Amino acid sequence: MKFTKIIQSRYTTKSYDYTKKVSKESVEELKAIVHLSPSSINSQPWKFTFIENKTVKTALAEASYFNKQKILDASHLVVFSAIDDIAFFEENIKHYLPEGAIGYYNNFVKPKGMQEIKSWFKQQTYLSLGIFLSACASMQIDSTPMEGIEIDKYKNILNQIKYKPIFAVAIGYRNTEDKNQPMYNPKSRLPIEDIISIM
């Protein structure tokens, strides 16, 4: 199937069929795919936590505002976190980045200060989201990206010390009565000529 058809068919799932689970094989494939996500200078300042444990998923659902029921009914929840400890990052990159990449970080990112560095970490993590959502769509797995989470509670539940949760993605299979499906709620996008230009 052409990629345009795959993207046309994906949508943000609002209601999941709690009886259907994503297979272990598919979860392993998604792990491998998100592991290969691109990042500036191959910095990889992230952590991806795949949650299938019911107790943990329920605790996170309670810290997810209006997304609670989606998480409870979804097969898995994947939490995307960015490094929150700059010294930890700077020590780690000595072991996996070449000198030129470290030089780029030291000369062009680090001088901007702590807030901008952490923003850069988050930006890299968002790059992986596009890869992940596209992978789910290509595997006919439904997904719901969500920023509506209580970050501090997520951090505590997951016991993340050097990382900070940024957003989460519920994955599973849609409830056939989900009214957000394209058949009920067609995709709405700005005219292509308004957002794409050729120079």
PyMOL commands that set and color helices and strands:
alter all, ss='L'
color gray80, all
select helices_A, chain A and resi 3-9+24-35+40-42+54-61+65-73+86-95+99-112+114-138+151-157+192-195
alter helices_A, ss='H'
color red, helices_A
select strands_A, chain A and resi 46-51+76-83+142-146+163-172
alter strands_A, ss='S'
color yellow, strands_A
deselect
rebuild
show_as cartoon
